[in-house]
Amino acid sequence: MQNIAEAFGLALSLVLSGEADLYEIVGLSLRVSLSATLLASAIGLPVGALVAVSRFRGRGLVLVVMNALMGLPPVVVGLLVYLSLSRSGPLGFLGLLYTPGAMILAQTILIVPIVAALSRQVLEDLHAEYADQFRSLCLSPRQSIATLLWDGRYALLTVWLAGFGRAIAEVGAVIIVGGNIDHLTRVMTTAIALETSKGDLALALALGIVLLVLALGVNAAVQALRLTAARQAHA
Amino acid sequence: MPEDVSVTGLGMSDALALPPAHAAAARPASLLPLQVSGLRLEAGGAVLLDGVDLALAPAGCTVIMGPNGAGKSILLKLLHGLIAPSAGRVSWNGLDAARATARQALVFQKPVLLRRSVAANLDFVLKARGRDRSRRDELLADVGLLAKARQPARLLSGGEAQRLALARALATGPEVLFLDEPTASLDPASVLVIERIVGEARARGTRIIFVTHDIGQARRIADEVVFLHRGRVAEHAAAADFFPEPRSQAARDYLAGRIIL
């Protein structure tokens, strides 16, 4: 309990002190996770939409695999990305290992299945409402998918949040491919892991509180956007 | 995308759905007359329609009537090519139903409006069909919704929503307009507005096929009546003959307000 009380005080003083190191870590955390979420959305949303509106042999298996991949262990993803990006790996020539780029890549791989699987569910429900109208209008698959993505954009914010939540809270993958290098690849979660291993639990908790507040802030902003849309009956 | 991927809807029509009919193979000048022969539809082990033979005249308004579960909406979707029959054929002047869909429009009982503004709902259809988007305001004015063009479509009242759905259907310039109980839950004033718009479309030469339970409405708009009972055509007659003197017992009971099983 003493640690927790101390941690809140420390967290507050850290934020108020304007310490450059803290803001650097926070900035990198946001940059990596937001970039990964945007990339994963660019890949996962069309995939989810395509599966939502398509019927093909083996679709059931695809759904099982998509859903199962939502539980990808971060350390396994980290390891696979590490092997790919290491000097002797197939992507070693990129020179990305131990850079924020590698961390973005790992987090993207981690959350693409989340975005794809959850958006598939959201868009399939919407498609159930629109399907007959789409067929009556003779829309092409591309037109159908574009329409579903646009009309479902506010519902898809929740999917985006789920992906972002997974990315910002993840430590296993980024610590393997980023290496937790000070001023280069240190993010909130890896900093917390480091402080915990050093025994500075108060600082670790303080960083954890800052991370939670960050996640809450992003969630609140997105939910506010969604509620505004709902009030305008577009959601 | 795999070759056998198709875009389909869900629910019962899922297994029966046809791919979109973009292609206009041998394109007849007119979709009419309509010839339906031996139409049968089975789903989930039940026979929903059977032995439906119909020949519809090139012009006018056909009203499809019948008790709940008679197969009216199913027949409409089969004629429009939204679902494929288990047996039989729908021929629009020689064209299969699925290939005629693009030249027709369907107004559903519950309007399916996009999560956009009233104007954007029309823009969407005009753009999808490659039609002149400058007609939007004219179409909205025709259905009395020009003043609400910027409002979210999903905030419209039931009657307004159905008028927008009707405007959207008419925006495609259909040769055949299907309406599936479009006034089922509307107030009398909204019903008359819908009937006026449909009447104007009919006067411009659009072939109307209208499903309704409302006997008074059928009397007002029908040139001919197709009466369905238990998935079969019990009677097909000119409105002038049908209402005063229905030939089938089922139709007589229906018009008299008796429960028919």
Interface residues (C-beta under 8 A of the other chain):
Chain A: L50 V53 S54 R55 F56 R57 E124 H127 A128 E129 Y130 A131 D132 Q133 F134 R135 S136 L137 C138 L139 S140 P141 Q143 S144 T147 D151 G152 Y154 Q232 A233 H234 A235
Chain B: M1 P2 D4 V5 S6 V7 T8 G9 L10 G11 S13 D14 A17 L18 P20 A21 H22 K77 H80 L82 T101 A102 Q104 A105 L106 F108 V112 L114 R115 R116 F124 V125 A128 R129 P152 A153 R154 L155 T172
